[in-house]
């Protein structure tokens, strides 16, 4: 196969020779042989086509804002001409040093070149590394370029930053940080919380007999004594609900409300799992489409399997496996218009909520319509919490993104006006059993904001 330049040279040679024969001019014939000789010599040169690429870098666990250095060695042993080596990096990454496109000249001798490039992992997620593309050019462009691509199946998982919540070091902050109450189960260590007085059953410890109550109820040979029944201790349960509405995209593609909401969900999951809590995780939609709303209504008629397919829920579990599943899910979650509302998720998960007295944490960005739906969901949550306890069982974290989206003076003024409306909605949502935390990630740290609100 020849290139267009080769075709033009061949046509030029034939043209000059024919013109010389017609006109009987030997000089024109000699001129026609000049490009022919040029092409003949060029065809003897071979395009660079034998190469080797080796890598010495080792991929470690990566987090957002980490820098990755890629070191390569290129060896070309045959051919003459320019060599182009290109490696594609994901568009979400930022090249900060070196080049992922390199051009070298291959002479008669084999060459070995070392090159590198560094890029910054700007966003969390799972990314596929692009193929390594090699191209050898003919020095006179008489042969087509030699192209080859090395398939790279490597994936880069950019994790969220290490937990910001687990950096709670001071004793005062640790005691003020919200923790769930113990769930009550039939088996387990008795607590000091009194439940009821009941009749003695075989196997009950004698120290639990209430002699005063037994005397008041009367004694007889066929009557059993009365004993004090106490609540039993179970594992503490925490539910984390993440709002994945499109509204949370306030900000730019890297720093926005949704990315900070994901960071908060990952940090809180790690914090509570490390403290031996059972953590559940679910994603919900504030502004749902009509199709998902109709699907939920159909589930009320007994078709719950269809609605379960739309639920992004991890039911409460403890241990590293649960933390791994939640982290893996958070790496790929994106804002969406499809999904199920928070109220529907609570309804669908009622069997996992009954008797657990969980701590509910809702991560969202509040607006007028979302506030109505959130109030309805909170009312449903209170059915599964014990009202006699003074501690808070429902926490709403509002990730305020107006400051993130304000890059000009006029936008900053508009952001302040919107924040006034946001504070009004938060005040309306606050109640004795609901702790509302307004978090501006551009100026505040989540740990300090939560502890300040508790104080």
C-alpha positions as a Markdown table, in Angstrom:
| # | Residue | x | y | z |
|---|---|---|---|---|
| 1 | Unk | 0.0 | 0.0 | 0.0 |
| 2 | Unk | 1.3 | 3.4 | -1.0 |
| 3 | Unk | 0.5 | 6.9 | 0.2 |
| 4 | Unk | -0.9 | 9.8 | -1.8 |
| 5 | Unk | 2.6 | 11.3 | -2.0 |
| 6 | Unk | 3.8 | 8.2 | -3.6 |
| 7 | Unk | 1.0 | 8.3 | -6.1 |
| 8 | Unk | 1.7 | 11.9 | -7.0 |
| 9 | Unk | 5.4 | 11.2 | -7.4 |
| 10 | Unk | 4.6 | 8.2 | -9.7 |
| 11 | Unk | 2.1 | 10.4 | -11.7 |
| 12 | Unk | 4.7 | 13.2 | -12.0 |
| 13 | Unk | 7.4 | 10.8 | -13.3 |
| 14 | Unk | 5.1 | 9.4 | -15.9 |
| 15 | Unk | 3.9 | 12.8 | -16.9 |
| 16 | Unk | 7.4 | 14.3 | -17.4 |
| 17 | Unk | 8.6 | 11.2 | -19.4 |
| 18 | Unk | 5.5 | 11.3 | -21.7 |
| 19 | Unk | 5.9 | 15.0 | -22.2 |
| 20 | Unk | 9.6 | 14.5 | -23.1 |
| 21 | Unk | 8.7 | 11.8 | -25.6 |
| 22 | Unk | 6.0 | 13.8 | -27.2 |
| 23 | Unk | 8.2 | 16.9 | -27.5 |
| 24 | Unk | 11.4 | 15.0 | -28.2 |
| 25 | Unk | 13.1 | 16.7 | -25.3 |
| 26 | Unk | 15.6 | 14.5 | -23.4 |
| 27 | Unk | 15.9 | 17.1 | -20.6 |
| 28 | Unk | 12.2 | 16.6 | -19.7 |
| 29 | Unk | 12.7 | 12.8 | -19.6 |
| 30 | Unk | 15.7 | 13.3 | -17.3 |
| 31 | Unk | 13.7 | 15.6 | -15.0 |
| 32 | Unk | 11.0 | 12.8 | -14.9 |
| 33 | Unk | 13.5 | 10.3 | -13.5 |
| 34 | Unk | 14.5 | 12.6 | -10.6 |
| 35 | Unk | 11.2 | 11.9 | -8.5 |
| 36 | Unk | 11.5 | 8.3 | -9.6 |
| 37 | Unk | 14.9 | 8.0 | -8.1 |
| 38 | Unk | 13.7 | 9.8 | -5.0 |
| 39 | Unk | 10.8 | 7.4 | -4.6 |
| 40 | Unk | 13.0 | 4.3 | -5.2 |
| 41 | Unk | 15.4 | 5.3 | -2.4 |
| 42 | Unk | 12.5 | 6.2 | -0.1 |
| 43 | Unk | 10.9 | 2.8 | -0.6 |
| 44 | Unk | 14.0 | 1.1 | 0.6 |
| 45 | Unk | 13.6 | 2.8 | 4.0 |
| 46 | Unk | 11.5 | 0.9 | 6.5 |
| 47 | Unk | 8.9 | 2.5 | 8.8 |
| 48 | Unk | 9.7 | 2.0 | 12.6 |
| 49 | Unk | 7.5 | -1.0 | 13.5 |
| 50 | Unk | 9.2 | -3.0 | 16.2 |
| 51 | Unk | 9.0 | -1.6 | 19.7 |
| 52 | Unk | 8.7 | -2.5 | 23.3 |
| 53 | Unk | 7.2 | -0.6 | 26.2 |
| 54 | Unk | 7.8 | -1.3 | 29.9 |
| 55 | Unk | 6.5 | 0.3 | 33.0 |
| 56 | Unk | 8.1 | 0.6 | 36.5 |
| 57 | Unk | 5.2 | 2.3 | 38.3 |
| 58 | Unk | 3.1 | 0.6 | 40.9 |
| 59 | Unk | -0.5 | 1.7 | 41.6 |
| 60 | Unk | -1.3 | 2.1 | 45.2 |
| 61 | Unk | -4.6 | 3.0 | 46.9 |
| 62 | Unk | -5.6 | 6.4 | 45.5 |
| 63 | Unk | -7.6 | 9.2 | 46.9 |
| 64 | Unk | -9.0 | 12.5 | 45.6 |
| 65 | Unk | -6.2 | 15.1 | 45.0 |
| 66 | Unk | -3.5 | 12.3 | 45.0 |
| 67 | Unk | -0.8 | 12.6 | 42.3 |
| 68 | Unk | 0.1 | 9.6 | 40.2 |
| 69 | Unk | 3.5 | 9.4 | 38.4 |
| 70 | Unk | 3.7 | 7.1 | 35.4 |
| 71 | Unk | 7.2 | 6.0 | 34.3 |
| 72 | Unk | 7.7 | 4.3 | 30.9 |
| 73 | Unk | 10.6 | 2.9 | 28.9 |
| 74 | Unk | 10.3 | 2.8 | 25.1 |
| 75 | Unk | 12.6 | 0.7 | 22.9 |
| 76 | Unk | 12.5 | 0.9 | 19.1 |
| 77 | Unk | 14.8 | -1.5 | 17.3 |
| 78 | Unk | 13.9 | -1.4 | 13.6 |
| 79 | Unk | 13.1 | 1.3 | 11.0 |
| 80 | Unk | 13.9 | 4.9 | 10.4 |
| 81 | Unk | 11.7 | 7.9 | 11.1 |
| 82 | Unk | 9.7 | 9.8 | 13.8 |
| 83 | Unk | 8.0 | 7.8 | 16.5 |
| 84 | Unk | 4.9 | 9.0 | 18.3 |
| 85 | Unk | 3.8 | 7.5 | 21.6 |
| 86 | Unk | 0.5 | 8.5 | 23.2 |
| 87 | Unk | -1.4 | 7.5 | 26.3 |
| 88 | Unk | -4.9 | 8.7 | 27.0 |
| 89 | Unk | -5.8 | 9.7 | 30.5 |
| 90 | Unk | -9.4 | 10.3 | 31.8 |
| 91 | Unk | -10.8 | 13.7 | 31.2 |
| 92 | Unk | -11.5 | 14.1 | 34.9 |
| 93 | Unk | -7.8 | 14.0 | 35.7 |
| 94 | Unk | -5.4 | 17.0 | 35.4 |
| 95 | Unk | -2.0 | 16.6 | 33.8 |
| 96 | Unk | 0.5 | 18.5 | 36.1 |
| 97 | Unk | 4.0 | 17.4 | 34.9 |
| 98 | Unk | 5.6 | 15.6 | 32.0 |
| 99 | Unk | 3.7 | 14.7 | 28.8 |
| 100 | Unk | 1.5 | 11.8 | 27.8 |
| 101 | Unk | 2.3 | 12.5 | 24.1 |
| 102 | Unk | 6.0 | 12.1 | 23.2 |
| 103 | Unk | 7.8 | 12.2 | 19.8 |
| 104 | Unk | 11.2 | 10.8 | 19.1 |
| 105 | Unk | 13.4 | 10.4 | 16.1 |
| 106 | Unk | 14.6 | 6.8 | 15.3 |
| 107 | Unk | 17.8 | 6.7 | 13.3 |
| 108 | Unk | 19.7 | 3.7 | 12.0 |
| 109 | Unk | 20.6 | 2.6 | 15.5 |
| 110 | Unk | 18.1 | 1.2 | 18.0 |
| 111 | Unk | 16.9 | 3.8 | 20.6 |
| 112 | Unk | 15.7 | 3.5 | 24.1 |
| 113 | Unk | 13.9 | 6.4 | 25.7 |
| 114 | Unk | 12.5 | 7.0 | 29.2 |
| 115 | Unk | 9.6 | 9.3 | 29.8 |
| 116 | Unk | 7.1 | 10.1 | 32.5 |
| 117 | Unk | 4.0 | 12.1 | 33.2 |
| 118 | Unk | 2.1 | 13.0 | 36.4 |
| 119 | Unk | -1.6 | 13.6 | 36.8 |
| 120 | Unk | -3.8 | 14.6 | 39.6 |
| 121 | Unk | -6.9 | 12.5 | 40.5 |
| 122 | Unk | -9.5 | 15.3 | 40.7 |
| 123 | Unk | -12.7 | 13.3 | 41.1 |
| 124 | Unk | -13.7 | 10.1 | 42.8 |
| 125 | Unk | -14.8 | 7.2 | 40.7 |
| 126 | Unk | -13.6 | 4.1 | 38.9 |
| 127 | Unk | -11.8 | 4.9 | 35.6 |
| 128 | Unk | -10.4 | 2.8 | 32.8 |
| 129 | Unk | -6.9 | 3.7 | 31.8 |
| 130 | Unk | -6.6 | 4.4 | 28.1 |
| 131 | Unk | -4.7 | 2.3 | 25.6 |
| 132 | Unk | -1.1 | 3.0 | 24.8 |
| 133 | Unk | -0.9 | 4.0 | 21.1 |
| 134 | Unk | 2.3 | 3.7 | 19.1 |
| 135 | Unk | 2.7 | 5.3 | 15.6 |
| 136 | Unk | 5.8 | 5.0 | 13.4 |
| 137 | Unk | 6.0 | 7.5 | 10.5 |
| 138 | Unk | 8.0 | 6.9 | 7.3 |
| 139 | Unk | 10.7 | 9.7 | 7.1 |
| 140 | Unk | 9.6 | 10.6 | 3.5 |
| 141 | Unk | 5.9 | 9.7 | 4.0 |
| 142 | Unk | 6.1 | 7.2 | 1.2 |
| 143 | Unk | 4.7 | 4.3 | 3.3 |
| 144 | Unk | 1.6 | 4.5 | 5.4 |
| 145 | Unk | 2.3 | 5.0 | 9.1 |
| 146 | Unk | 2.6 | 1.9 | 11.3 |
| 147 | Unk | 0.0 | 2.1 | 14.1 |
| 148 | Unk | -0.4 | -0.2 | 17.0 |
| 149 | Unk | -2.4 | -0.1 | 20.2 |
| 150 | Unk | -1.6 | -1.9 | 23.4 |
| 151 | Unk | -4.8 | -2.8 | 25.2 |
| 152 | Unk | -4.7 | -1.6 | 28.8 |
| 153 | Unk | -7.3 | -3.3 | 31.0 |
| 154 | Unk | -6.1 | -1.6 | 34.2 |
| 155 | Unk | -8.7 | 0.3 | 36.2 |
| 156 | Unk | -8.0 | 3.2 | 38.6 |
| 157 | Unk | -10.3 | 3.5 | 41.6 |
| 158 | Unk | -10.1 | 7.0 | 43.1 |
| 159 | Unk | -11.4 | 6.7 | 46.6 |
| 160 | Unk | -12.9 | 9.4 | 48.7 |
| 161 | Unk | -10.5 | 11.2 | 51.0 |
| 162 | Unk | -9.8 | 9.5 | 54.4 |
| 163 | Unk | -12.5 | 10.0 | 56.9 |
| 164 | Unk | -12.8 | 13.5 | 58.3 |
| 165 | Unk | -15.0 | 12.3 | 61.1 |
| 166 | Unk | -12.6 | 9.8 | 62.6 |
| 167 | Unk | -10.2 | 12.7 | 63.4 |
| 168 | Unk | -12.3 | 13.4 | 66.5 |
| 169 | Unk | -9.6 | 13.2 | 69.1 |
| 170 | Unk | -10.6 | 15.4 | 72.0 |
| 171 | Unk | -12.7 | 13.7 | 74.7 |
| 172 | Unk | -15.2 | 16.6 | 74.7 |
| 173 | Unk | -15.9 | 16.3 | 71.0 |
| 174 | Unk | -16.2 | 12.6 | 71.2 |
| 175 | Unk | -18.8 | 12.7 | 73.9 |
| 176 | Unk | -20.8 | 15.4 | 72.0 |
| 177 | Unk | -20.7 | 13.6 | 68.7 |
| 178 | Unk | -24.2 | 12.1 | 68.0 |
| 179 | Unk | -24.4 | 8.3 | 68.6 |
| 180 | Unk | -27.4 | 6.0 | 68.2 |
| 181 | Unk | -29.1 | 4.3 | 71.1 |
| 182 | Unk | -28.9 | 0.6 | 71.6 |
| 183 | Unk | -31.5 | -1.5 | 69.9 |
| 184 | Unk | -33.7 | -3.7 | 72.0 |
| 185 | Unk | -33.7 | -7.4 | 71.3 |
| 186 | Unk | -35.0 | -10.5 | 73.1 |
| 187 | Unk | -31.6 | -11.9 | 73.7 |
| 188 | Unk | -28.6 | -10.0 | 75.0 |
| 189 | Unk | -27.2 | -8.3 | 78.1 |
| 190 | Unk | -29.8 | -6.7 | 80.2 |
| 191 | Unk | -29.6 | -2.9 | 80.5 |
| 192 | Unk | -30.8 | -0.6 | 83.3 |
| 193 | Unk | -33.9 | 0.5 | 81.3 |
| 194 | Unk | -36.9 | -1.0 | 83.1 |
| 195 | Unk | -39.5 | -2.6 | 80.7 |
| 196 | Unk | -42.2 | -4.4 | 82.8 |
| 197 | Unk | -43.1 | -6.7 | 85.7 |
| 198 | Unk | -44.0 | -10.2 | 84.7 |
| 199 | Unk | -44.4 | -13.7 | 86.2 |
| 200 | Unk | -41.3 | -15.8 | 86.9 |
| 201 | Unk | -40.4 | -18.3 | 84.2 |
| 202 | Unk | -38.1 | -21.3 | 84.4 |
| 203 | Unk | -34.5 | -20.1 | 84.0 |
| 204 | Unk | -34.9 | -16.5 | 85.2 |
| 205 | Unk | -32.2 | -15.4 | 87.7 |
| 206 | Unk | -33.4 | -15.2 | 91.3 |
| 207 | Unk | -31.9 | -11.7 | 91.7 |
| 208 | Unk | -34.5 | -10.4 | 89.3 |
| 209 | Unk | -37.4 | -11.3 | 91.6 |
| 210 | Unk | -39.3 | -8.3 | 92.8 |
| 211 | Unk | -40.3 | -9.4 | 96.4 |
| 212 | Unk | -42.3 | -6.3 | 97.1 |
| 213 | Unk | -44.4 | -6.7 | 94.0 |
| 214 | Unk | -44.8 | -10.4 | 94.7 |
| 215 | Unk | -46.1 | -9.6 | 98.2 |
| 216 | Unk | -48.5 | -7.0 | 96.8 |
| 217 | Unk | -49.9 | -9.4 | 94.3 |
| 218 | Unk | -50.5 | -12.0 | 97.0 |
| 219 | Unk | -48.7 | -15.3 | 97.5 |
| 220 | Unk | -50.0 | -18.8 | 97.2 |
| 221 | Unk | -48.5 | -22.2 | 96.4 |
| 222 | Unk | -49.7 | -22.1 | 92.8 |
| 223 | Unk | -48.7 | -18.5 | 92.0 |
| 224 | Unk | -45.3 | -17.6 | 90.6 |
| 225 | Unk | -43.3 | -14.7 | 92.0 |
| 226 | Unk | -43.1 | -11.4 | 90.0 |
| 227 | Unk | -39.8 | -10.4 | 88.4 |
| 228 | Unk | -38.4 | -7.2 | 86.9 |
| 229 | Unk | -37.9 | -7.3 | 83.2 |
| 230 | Unk | -35.3 | -5.0 | 81.7 |
| 231 | Unk | -34.5 | -4.0 | 78.1 |
| 232 | Unk | -31.8 | -6.1 | 76.5 |
| 233 | Unk | -28.8 | -4.5 | 74.8 |
| 234 | Unk | -28.3 | -5.0 | 71.1 |
| 235 | Unk | -26.0 | -3.3 | 68.5 |
| 236 | Unk | -26.6 | 0.3 | 67.7 |
| 237 | Unk | -28.1 | 1.0 | 64.3 |
| 238 | Unk | -27.4 | 4.0 | 62.1 |
| 239 | Unk | -29.1 | 4.8 | 58.8 |
| 240 | Unk | -27.5 | 7.2 | 56.3 |
| 241 | Unk | -29.8 | 8.6 | 53.6 |
| 242 | Unk | -28.1 | 10.4 | 50.6 |
| 243 | Unk | -30.2 | 12.7 | 48.4 |
| 244 | Unk | -29.0 | 12.3 | 44.8 |
| 245 | Unk | -31.2 | 15.0 | 43.2 |
| 246 | Unk | -29.9 | 17.1 | 40.4 |
| 247 | Unk | -30.2 | 20.1 | 42.8 |
| 248 | Unk | -27.1 | 19.0 | 44.6 |
| 249 | Unk | -24.9 | 19.9 | 41.6 |
| 250 | Unk | -24.4 | 23.4 | 42.9 |
| 251 | Unk | -20.8 | 24.3 | 42.2 |
| 252 | Unk | -18.4 | 23.2 | 39.5 |
| 253 | Unk | -17.7 | 19.7 | 38.2 |
| 254 | Unk | -15.1 | 19.0 | 40.9 |
| 255 | Unk | -16.2 | 21.0 | 44.0 |
| 256 | Unk | -20.0 | 20.9 | 44.3 |
| 257 | Unk | -22.6 | 20.0 | 46.9 |
| 258 | Unk | -23.0 | 16.5 | 45.7 |
| 259 | Unk | -19.3 | 15.6 | 46.0 |
| 260 | Unk | -19.3 | 17.0 | 49.5 |
| 261 | Unk | -22.5 | 15.1 | 50.4 |
| 262 | Unk | -20.8 | 11.9 | 49.2 |
| 263 | Unk | -17.7 | 12.8 | 51.3 |
| 264 | Unk | -20.0 | 13.2 | 54.4 |
| 265 | Unk | -21.8 | 9.9 | 53.7 |
| 266 | Unk | -18.5 | 8.0 | 53.4 |
| 267 | Unk | -17.0 | 9.6 | 56.5 |
| 268 | Unk | -20.0 | 9.0 | 58.7 |
| 269 | Unk | -20.3 | 5.4 | 57.5 |
| 270 | Unk | -16.7 | 4.8 | 58.5 |
| 271 | Unk | -17.1 | 6.5 | 61.8 |
| 272 | Unk | -20.1 | 4.5 | 63.0 |
| 273 | Unk | -18.9 | 1.2 | 61.6 |
| 274 | Unk | -15.6 | 1.6 | 63.5 |
| 275 | Unk | -17.6 | 2.1 | 66.6 |
| 276 | Unk | -19.3 | -1.3 | 66.3 |
| 277 | Unk | -22.6 | 0.1 | 64.9 |
| 278 | Unk | -24.7 | -1.5 | 62.3 |
| 279 | Unk | -24.9 | 1.0 | 59.4 |
| 280 | Unk | -27.5 | 1.1 | 56.7 |
| 281 | Unk | -27.2 | 3.2 | 53.5 |
| 282 | Unk | -29.8 | 4.3 | 51.0 |
| 283 | Unk | -30.1 | 6.8 | 48.1 |
| 284 | Unk | -33.3 | 8.7 | 47.5 |
| 285 | Unk | -34.7 | 11.3 | 45.1 |
| 286 | Unk | -36.4 | 14.5 | 46.2 |
| 287 | Unk | -37.9 | 15.5 | 42.8 |
| 288 | Unk | -39.0 | 12.2 | 41.4 |
| 289 | Unk | -40.3 | 11.6 | 37.9 |
| 290 | Unk | -43.9 | 10.6 | 37.3 |
| 291 | Unk | -42.9 | 7.0 | 36.3 |
| 292 | Unk | -41.2 | 6.2 | 39.6 |
| 293 | Unk | -44.1 | 7.7 | 41.6 |
| 294 | Unk | -46.6 | 5.6 | 39.6 |
| 295 | Unk | -44.4 | 2.6 | 40.2 |
| 296 | Unk | -44.6 | 3.2 | 44.0 |
| 297 | Unk | -48.3 | 3.4 | 43.9 |
| 298 | Unk | -48.5 | 0.1 | 42.0 |
| 299 | Unk | -46.3 | -1.5 | 44.7 |
| 300 | Unk | -49.0 | -0.6 | 47.3 |
| 301 | Unk | -51.2 | -3.1 | 45.4 |
| 302 | Unk | -48.8 | -5.9 | 46.1 |
| 303 | Unk | -46.2 | -5.5 | 43.4 |
| 304 | Unk | -43.3 | -4.8 | 45.7 |
| 305 | Unk | -40.7 | -6.6 | 43.7 |
| 306 | Unk | -40.7 | -3.9 | 41.0 |
| 307 | Unk | -40.2 | -1.1 | 43.4 |
| 308 | Unk | -37.4 | -3.1 | 45.1 |
| 309 | Unk | -35.4 | -2.9 | 41.8 |
| 310 | Unk | -35.4 | 0.9 | 42.1 |
| 311 | Unk | -34.2 | 1.0 | 45.7 |
| 312 | Unk | -30.5 | 1.7 | 46.2 |
| 313 | Unk | -30.4 | 0.4 | 49.8 |
| 314 | Unk | -27.8 | -1.5 | 51.8 |
| 315 | Unk | -29.6 | -2.8 | 54.9 |
| 316 | Unk | -27.8 | -2.4 | 58.3 |
| 317 | Unk | -24.8 | -4.5 | 58.7 |
| 318 | Unk | -21.5 | -4.1 | 60.6 |
| 319 | Unk | -17.9 | -4.9 | 59.7 |
| 320 | Unk | -15.4 | -4.1 | 57.0 |
| 321 | Unk | -17.5 | -5.8 | 54.3 |
| 322 | Unk | -20.4 | -3.4 | 54.8 |
| 323 | Unk | -18.0 | -0.4 | 54.7 |
| 324 | Unk | -16.5 | -1.7 | 51.5 |
| 325 | Unk | -19.9 | -2.1 | 49.9 |
| 326 | Unk | -20.9 | 1.4 | 50.8 |
| 327 | Unk | -17.6 | 2.9 | 49.6 |
| 328 | Unk | -17.8 | 1.0 | 46.3 |
| 329 | Unk | -21.3 | 2.3 | 45.8 |
| 330 | Unk | -20.3 | 5.9 | 46.6 |
| 331 | Unk | -17.5 | 5.8 | 44.0 |
| 332 | Unk | -20.0 | 5.4 | 41.1 |
| 333 | Unk | -23.1 | 7.3 | 42.3 |
| 334 | Unk | -24.1 | 10.3 | 40.3 |
| 335 | Unk | -27.0 | 12.8 | 40.5 |
| 336 | Unk | -30.1 | 11.5 | 38.8 |
| 337 | Unk | -33.7 | 12.3 | 38.0 |
| 338 | Unk | -34.8 | 8.7 | 38.6 |
| 339 | Unk | -35.3 | 7.2 | 42.0 |
| 340 | Unk | -37.6 | 6.6 | 44.9 |
| 341 | Unk | -38.5 | 9.2 | 47.6 |
| 342 | Unk | -37.3 | 9.0 | 51.2 |
| 343 | Unk | -40.8 | 8.3 | 52.5 |
| 344 | Unk | -41.1 | 5.3 | 50.2 |
| 345 | Unk | -37.8 | 3.9 | 51.3 |
| 346 | Unk | -38.8 | 4.2 | 55.0 |
| 347 | Unk | -42.0 | 2.4 | 54.2 |
| 348 | Unk | -40.3 | -0.3 | 52.2 |
| 349 | Unk | -37.6 | -0.9 | 54.9 |
| 350 | Unk | -40.0 | -1.0 | 57.9 |
| 351 | Unk | -39.2 | -4.6 | 58.7 |
| 352 | Unk | -35.6 | -3.6 | 59.2 |
| 353 | Unk | -36.5 | -0.6 | 61.3 |
| 354 | Unk | -38.9 | -2.0 | 63.8 |
| 355 | Unk | -37.4 | -2.4 | 67.3 |
| 356 | Unk | -34.0 | -1.1 | 66.4 |
| 357 | Unk | -34.4 | 2.6 | 67.6 |
| 358 | Unk | -31.9 | 3.8 | 64.9 |
| 359 | Unk | -30.1 | 7.1 | 64.4 |
| 360 | Unk | -31.3 | 8.6 | 61.1 |
| 361 | Unk | -28.9 | 10.8 | 59.2 |
| 362 | Unk | -30.2 | 12.6 | 56.1 |
| 363 | Unk | -27.8 | 14.3 | 53.8 |
| 364 | Unk | -29.5 | 16.7 | 51.4 |
| 365 | Unk | -29.8 | 20.2 | 50.0 |
| 366 | Unk | -33.1 | 21.7 | 51.3 |
| 367 | Unk | -35.6 | 23.6 | 49.1 |
| 368 | Unk | -39.2 | 24.5 | 49.4 |
| 369 | Unk | -40.6 | 21.4 | 47.7 |
| 370 | Unk | -38.0 | 19.1 | 49.2 |
| 371 | Unk | -38.8 | 20.5 | 52.7 |
| 372 | Unk | -42.4 | 19.2 | 52.4 |
| 373 | Unk | -41.4 | 15.7 | 51.4 |
| 374 | Unk | -38.6 | 15.7 | 54.0 |
| 375 | Unk | -41.1 | 16.6 | 56.8 |
| 376 | Unk | -43.4 | 13.8 | 55.7 |
| 377 | Unk | -40.5 | 11.3 | 55.8 |
| 378 | Unk | -39.4 | 12.5 | 59.3 |
| 379 | Unk | -42.9 | 11.9 | 60.6 |
| 380 | Unk | -42.6 | 8.4 | 59.4 |
| 381 | Unk | -39.2 | 7.9 | 61.0 |
| 382 | Unk | -40.4 | 9.0 | 64.4 |
| 383 | Unk | -42.6 | 5.8 | 64.4 |
| 384 | Unk | -39.4 | 3.8 | 64.9 |
| 385 | Unk | -37.7 | 5.9 | 67.6 |
| 386 | Unk | -38.4 | 6.0 | 71.3 |
| 387 | Unk | -39.7 | 9.5 | 72.2 |
| 388 | Unk | -39.0 | 9.1 | 75.9 |
| 389 | Unk | -35.2 | 9.4 | 75.3 |
| 390 | Unk | -33.8 | 13.0 | 75.4 |
| 391 | Unk | -31.2 | 12.3 | 72.7 |
| 392 | Unk | -31.7 | 13.1 | 69.1 |
| 393 | Unk | -32.5 | 10.3 | 66.8 |
| 394 | Unk | -32.9 | 12.2 | 63.5 |
| 395 | Unk | -30.1 | 14.4 | 62.0 |
| 396 | Unk | -30.6 | 16.5 | 58.9 |
| 397 | Unk | -27.3 | 17.7 | 57.3 |
| 398 | Unk | -28.0 | 20.4 | 54.7 |
| 399 | Unk | -25.1 | 20.8 | 52.3 |
| 400 | Unk | -25.3 | 24.4 | 51.4 |
| 401 | Unk | -23.8 | 24.9 | 47.9 |
| 402 | Unk | -24.6 | 28.5 | 47.1 |
| 403 | Unk | -21.2 | 29.7 | 48.1 |
| 404 | Unk | -19.6 | 27.0 | 45.9 |
| 405 | Unk | -21.5 | 28.4 | 42.9 |
| 406 | Unk | -20.6 | 32.0 | 43.6 |
| 407 | Unk | -17.6 | 33.1 | 41.6 |
| 408 | Unk | -18.6 | 36.8 | 40.9 |
| 409 | Unk | -19.7 | 39.7 | 43.1 |
| 410 | Unk | -23.3 | 39.5 | 41.8 |
| 411 | Unk | -23.5 | 35.8 | 42.3 |
| 412 | Unk | -22.3 | 36.2 | 45.9 |
| 413 | Unk | -25.0 | 38.7 | 46.6 |
| 414 | Unk | -27.6 | 36.4 | 45.2 |
| 415 | Unk | -26.1 | 33.5 | 47.2 |
| 416 | Unk | -26.6 | 35.5 | 50.4 |
| 417 | Unk | -30.2 | 36.1 | 49.6 |
| 418 | Unk | -30.8 | 32.4 | 48.9 |
| 419 | Unk | -29.1 | 31.5 | 52.1 |
| 420 | Unk | -31.6 | 33.6 | 54.1 |
| 421 | Unk | -34.4 | 31.6 | 52.5 |
| 422 | Unk | -32.5 | 28.4 | 53.2 |
| 423 | Unk | -32.2 | 29.3 | 56.9 |
| 424 | Unk | -35.9 | 29.9 | 57.1 |
| 425 | Unk | -36.6 | 26.4 | 55.8 |
| 426 | Unk | -34.1 | 24.9 | 58.3 |
| 427 | Unk | -35.8 | 26.7 | 61.2 |
| 428 | Unk | -39.2 | 25.3 | 60.1 |
| 429 | Unk | -37.7 | 21.8 | 60.0 |
| 430 | Unk | -36.1 | 22.0 | 63.4 |
| 431 | Unk | -38.0 | 20.3 | 66.3 |
| 432 | Unk | -37.0 | 18.8 | 69.7 |
| 433 | Unk | -36.4 | 15.4 | 68.1 |
| 434 | Unk | -34.7 | 16.6 | 64.9 |
| 435 | Unk | -31.2 | 18.1 | 64.8 |
| 436 | Unk | -30.7 | 20.3 | 61.7 |
| 437 | Unk | -27.1 | 21.1 | 60.7 |
| 438 | Unk | -26.5 | 23.7 | 58.0 |
| 439 | Unk | -23.0 | 22.9 | 56.6 |
| 440 | Unk | -21.2 | 25.2 | 54.2 |
| 441 | Unk | -18.3 | 23.0 | 53.0 |
| 442 | Unk | -16.5 | 26.0 | 51.5 |
| 443 | Unk | -15.7 | 27.5 | 54.9 |
| 444 | Unk | -16.5 | 24.7 | 57.5 |
| 445 | Unk | -15.3 | 21.3 | 58.5 |
| 446 | Unk | -18.1 | 18.7 | 59.1 |
| 447 | Unk | -16.8 | 17.6 | 62.5 |
| 448 | Unk | -16.6 | 21.1 | 63.9 |
| 449 | Unk | -20.0 | 22.0 | 62.4 |
| 450 | Unk | -21.7 | 18.9 | 64.0 |
| 451 | Unk | -20.1 | 19.4 | 67.4 |
| 452 | Unk | -20.9 | 23.1 | 67.4 |
| 453 | Unk | -24.5 | 22.3 | 66.6 |
| 454 | Unk | -24.7 | 19.7 | 69.4 |
| 455 | Unk | -23.3 | 22.2 | 71.9 |
